[in-house]
Amino acid sequence: MAASDNVRVCVRLRPLSQKEADAGASAVVTMRGDTVRLGDQAFAFDHCFDSSDPGSAAHASQASIWETLEPSLVASAIDGFNVSLFAYGQTGSGKSFTMFGDRGDRGVVPRFCSSLFEKLARASPAKTTVAVSMLEIYNERLRDLLVPYARDAPPLRLRDAPRSGAVVEGAKIVEIGSEADLLSLMRLGSRNRTVAATAMNEKSSRAHTVVTVRLGIESDAAPDEKHRRSSTVHLVDLAGSERNQRTEASGQRLKESSHINKSLSALSNVISALTTESSTHVPLSLIHI
C-alpha cells in the first residue's frame, strides 16, 4: 500500500447559518456521491457528507457520519494501528460541532468513547488499559486542558523521543476504566477550551484541541503465552483558518488569527511529508512549536 493510501479526506457541507440566511445568501456548492461541485469545477473525495438540508432524507447526520468513520478509528485502534483524525476548515464551518457535537447530538469524540468501550467489552480481552490526555495549542503554546488553568503557568514542552515519537513533557495522562469516566474527562477538557467571538463565528475556537487516547490490549494466545497490542488515537479539532477582513479581528483576536494560520501552514508541510512515499520520519522542525 502506498503512503498516500493511508490518508483519507472527507468533506462535510453544513447548512446556511442564521446570519447567512438573514443576509439572503445562497449555497454555491453541491454534492453528488463523493464529488463536490463548485460552478463548473468538480472535486472528488474519499467521502462526502451533505448536511446542508436537515429536512432532507439524504441529510448526513452526526450518526451517519460516525457510521462511516467508526471502522477507521475504533476497529483500527483495537487492531493495534495508530490513527489520527483532523477536522480542518474555515472558521465557522462546523468543525467543533462535528467533533464534539452538543448535548442533544453527539459528535465524533463522544461517539468514539462509547464505541471503544462497547467494542472492548465484546472482545473480552485478558487485560485492557485506556489512557487519555487533552491538550490545546494556543498562540503556539501547549496547554493541558485537564488541569486548572493558570495564566502564569509555563507552557508544556514538546520533545522528540527516538522510540515513541513526539512527547509532551508534563501533560496529564489519565488512565480510564469506563466510558462514563472517559466522557466526563472530555466534558472537563471541553469547558477549558479557549473560545471567543468574531464577526464570522460567535463561538470561534481560538486554539487547536488535541484529544489523545492510548490503548493497550493484552490477550491470551496460549495457556503460557500472551499477546499485547498498543495503539494511539489522536482526535484533533483544529482552529479555523481566517481572513482578517471577514472576521474583523483586531488586538488579541488578530494575534490569535496570525498564529492559527501559521500553524495550519505547518500542518500542510507535515501532511505533504507523510504522503511522500520515501518519507519515514517527520522532523519537529516542520511543526514550528
C-alpha positions in Angstrom: 0.0 0.0 0.0 1.3 3.4 -0.9 1.8 6.0 1.8 -0.9 8.2 0.2 -3.5 5.4 0.6 -3.2 5.8 4.4 -4.6 9.3 4.2 -8.3 9.7 3.6 -10.1 13.0 3.0 -13.7 13.6 3.8 -15.7 16.8 3.3 -18.9 18.0 5.0 -21.3 20.6 3.7 -23.1 22.5 6.5 -26.4 24.3 6.2 -26.5 28.1 6.0 -26.1 29.9 9.3 -28.9 32.1 10.5 -26.7 35.2 9.7 -26.2 34.0 6.2 -29.8 33.2 5.7 -30.8 36.6 7.0 -28.4 38.2 4.6 -30.1 36.4 1.7 -27.1 34.2 0.9 -27.5 31.0 -1.2 -25.5 27.9 -1.5 -22.9 27.7 -4.3 -21.7 24.2 -3.6 -23.5 21.0 -4.4 -22.7 17.3 -3.7 -23.3 14.1 -5.6 -21.9 10.9 -4.3 -18.3 11.6 -3.3 -17.9 14.5 -5.6 -18.2 18.2 -4.7 -19.1 20.7 -7.5 -18.4 24.4 -7.3 -19.6 26.1 -10.5 -18.1 24.1 -13.4 -15.4 22.5 -11.3 -15.7 19.1 -9.7 -13.6 17.7 -6.8 -13.5 14.1 -5.7 -13.0 13.0 -2.1 -13.0 9.7 -0.2 -16.3 10.6 1.5 -18.7 13.5 1.1 -21.3 14.3 3.8 -24.2 16.6 2.7 -25.6 18.2 5.8 -26.9 21.3 4.0 -30.6 20.5 4.4 -31.6 19.0 7.8 -35.0 18.2 6.4 -33.8 16.1 3.5 -34.0 12.3 3.6 -30.3 12.3 2.4 -29.2 14.6 5.2 -25.8 13.4 6.6 -26.4 13.4 10.4 -23.8 13.1 13.2 -24.8 9.4 13.5 -24.4 8.6 9.8 -21.0 10.4 9.7 -19.9 8.3 12.7 -21.0 5.1 10.9 -18.6 5.9 8.1 -15.7 6.9 10.3 -16.0 4.2 13.0 -14.1 1.4 11.3 -11.2 3.6 10.5 -11.0 4.8 14.2 -12.2 2.2 16.7 -11.6 -1.0 14.7 -8.2 0.1 13.6 -7.2 1.2 17.1 -8.3 -2.2 18.6 -6.3 -4.0 15.9 -3.2 -2.1 17.0 -2.9 0.7 14.4 -2.3 4.3 15.3 -4.9 6.7 13.9 -5.3 10.5 13.6 -8.4 12.4 12.6 -8.1 16.2 11.8 -11.1 18.5 11.5 -9.9 21.2 9.2 -11.7 24.2 7.6 -12.5 27.9 7.6 -13.7 29.4 10.9 -17.5 28.8 11.3 -17.5 25.7 9.1 -18.8 23.4 11.8 -15.6 21.6 12.8 -16.2 21.7 16.6 -19.9 20.6 16.1 -18.7 17.6 14.0 -16.0 16.7 16.6 -17.8 17.3 19.9 -21.5 18.0 19.0 -23.8 19.2 21.7 -25.9 17.7 24.4 -28.6 16.6 22.0 -26.5 15.5 19.1 -23.1 14.0 20.0 -20.1 14.3 17.7 -17.1 12.1 16.8 -15.2 12.3 20.1 -18.0 11.2 22.5 -19.2 8.6 20.0 -15.6 7.3 19.8 -15.6 7.0 23.6 -18.8 5.0 23.7 -17.9 2.7 20.8 -14.4 2.0 22.1 -15.7 0.6 25.4 -18.5 -1.2 23.7 -16.2 -3.0 21.3 -13.7 -3.8 24.1 -16.5 -5.4 26.2 -17.5 -7.6 23.3 -13.9 -8.6 22.6 -13.3 -9.6 26.3 -9.5 -9.3 26.2 -7.5 -10.6 29.2 -6.5 -7.1 30.1 -7.1 -3.6 28.7 -5.7 -0.2 29.5 -7.2 3.1 28.2 -5.4 6.4 29.0 -6.4 9.8 27.8 -4.8 13.3 27.5 -6.4 16.5 26.2 -4.3 19.5 25.1 -4.7 22.7 23.2 -2.2 24.7 21.2 -3.0 28.4 21.8 -0.7 31.1 20.2 1.8 28.3 19.7 1.9 27.4 23.4 0.9 24.0 24.6 -1.7 23.9 27.5 -3.2 21.0 29.4 -7.0 21.1 29.3 -7.3 18.5 32.1 -5.8 20.8 34.8 -6.9 24.2 36.2 -5.7 27.0 34.0 -3.1 29.4 35.5 -2.1 32.4 33.3 1.4 32.4 34.7 1.9 28.7 34.2 4.8 27.9 31.8 3.7 26.2 28.5 4.3 22.5 28.1 7.3 21.4 26.1 7.3 19.2 23.0 10.1 16.7 22.8 11.2 14.4 20.1 11.6 10.9 21.6 13.5 8.4 19.4 11.2 5.4 20.2 7.8 6.9 20.8 7.9 10.0 18.6 6.8 13.4 19.8 6.2 13.6 23.6 4.6 16.5 25.6 6.5 16.8 28.8 4.3 17.3 31.9 1.0 16.6 30.2 -1.5 14.9 32.4 -2.4 11.3 31.2 -5.3 9.8 33.0 -6.0 6.0 33.0 -9.7 5.4 32.4 -11.8 2.4 33.5 -15.2 3.1 31.9 -17.0 5.0 29.2 -18.5 7.3 31.8 -15.1 8.3 33.2 -13.8 9.0 29.7 -16.8 11.1 28.7 -16.5 13.0 32.0 -12.9 13.9 31.2 -13.9 15.1 27.7 -16.5 17.4 29.1 -14.0 18.8 31.6 -11.5 19.5 28.9 -14.1 21.0 26.6 -15.1 23.5 29.2 -11.5 24.6 29.5 -11.0 25.3 25.8 -10.2 28.8 24.5 -13.3 30.1 22.7 -14.2 33.7 21.7 -16.5 35.6 19.3 -15.5 37.0 15.9 -17.6 38.7 13.2 -17.8 35.3 11.5 -18.4 33.0 14.4 -19.9 33.6 17.8 -18.1 30.6 19.4 -14.8 30.5 17.5 -12.2 28.1 18.7 -9.0 30.2 19.2 -6.8 27.1 19.7 -6.2 23.7 18.3 -7.6 20.9 20.5 -5.9 17.5 20.6 -7.6 14.5 22.3 -5.2 11.6 22.6 -6.4 8.1 23.6 -3.7 5.4 24.3 -5.0 1.9 24.1 -3.3 -1.3 25.3 -4.8 -4.8 24.8 -3.4 -8.0 26.3 -4.9 -11.3 25.1 -4.2 -14.9 25.7 -2.7 -16.6 22.7 -2.0 -19.9 24.5 -2.0 -21.0 28.2 1.6 -19.8 28.7 1.7 -17.1 26.0 0.2 -13.6 25.9 0.0 -11.1 23.0 -0.1 -7.4 23.6 -1.2 -4.7 21.1 -0.9 -1.0 21.6 -2.2 2.0 19.6 -2.6 5.7 19.9 -5.6 7.7 18.6 -5.4 11.5 18.1 -8.7 13.3 17.6 -7.9 16.9 16.6 -10.3 19.8 16.3 -8.2 22.5 14.5 -9.0 26.2 14.9 -10.4 27.5 11.7 -8.4 29.3 9.0 -9.3 33.0 9.0 -9.3 36.0 6.7 -8.9 39.0 9.0 -11.0 41.3 6.8 -14.0 39.0 7.2 -13.5 38.2 10.9 -12.8 41.9 11.6 -10.1 40.6 14.0 -8.0 43.2 16.0 -5.9 43.2 19.1 -5.8 39.7 20.8 -8.1 38.2 18.2 -5.7 39.3 15.4 -2.7 37.8 17.2 -4.6 34.5 17.6 -5.5 34.5 13.9 -1.9 35.0 12.9 -0.8 32.1 15.0 -3.7 29.9 13.8 -2.9 30.4 10.1 0.8 29.9 10.7 0.3 26.6 12.4 -2.1 25.4 9.7 0.6 26.1 7.1 3.0 24.0 9.2 0.4 21.2 9.3 0.2 21.3 5.5 4.0 20.7 5.4 3.6 17.7 7.7 0.9 16.1 5.6 2.9 16.6 2.5 5.8 14.8 4.2 3.6 12.0 5.3 2.2 11.4 1.8 5.6 11.2 0.3 6.4 7.5 -0.2 10.1 8.0 0.7 9.2 9.7 4.0 9.6 7.6 7.1 10.0 10.4 9.7 8.6 13.9 10.1 11.1 16.2 11.9 9.9 18.6 14.6 11.4 21.4 12.5 8.3 21.2 10.3 5.9 21.7 13.2 7.3 25.1 14.5 6.1 24.9 18.1 
